[in-house]
Amino acid sequence: MTKELLATRTYKAGYVVKTERHFVGTDKEAVVIKSAYTPSGDYIGNPLWAYRLINKRYIKPEKANPSHNVCSIGFCATEGKWYGWSHRAIFGFGVGATVKEGDCTASSGWTEDYLKEHPEEDLSLPIGFTVKNLADAKRMSIAFASSVS
């Protein structure tokens, strides 16, 4: 599949929307897609999602891991919280947040069989884990995003 950049618009809030024509199969079959990116080129999602994250929630999106393709965590300086999200859920974590039984952060989202072969994929946190600083909050947001993806 090839694509052609039709337009780029940079917003003051800190994201870029690209309009692209994606060719499927033959050059006659194409679809036009608008996608939002961070200024450094990391994919956020559709423009409405980027607008809601950045302009409404004041979250600065970033990738949970440099090897990832999509931003799934971000920091909200006005609340002092790290957020994690996927297409299914979003939640913020600040100092004092604690992992409880049944929380998404307490489960990896992977099956036990898969985790036996790929233990590095288990980003879940132990029940009772309490956020003491922003580094812990970021860790919890990564666990949440991993679980709900």
Secondary structure, DSSP 8 states (H G I E B T S, - for coil): -EEEEEEEEEETTTEEEEEEEEE-SSTT-EEEEEEEE-TTS-EEESHHHHHIIIIIS-EEEE-SSTT-SB--EEEETTTTEEEEE-SS-EEEE-TT-B--TT-GGG--SS-HHHHHH-GGG-----TT-B--SHHHHHHHHHHHHHHH-
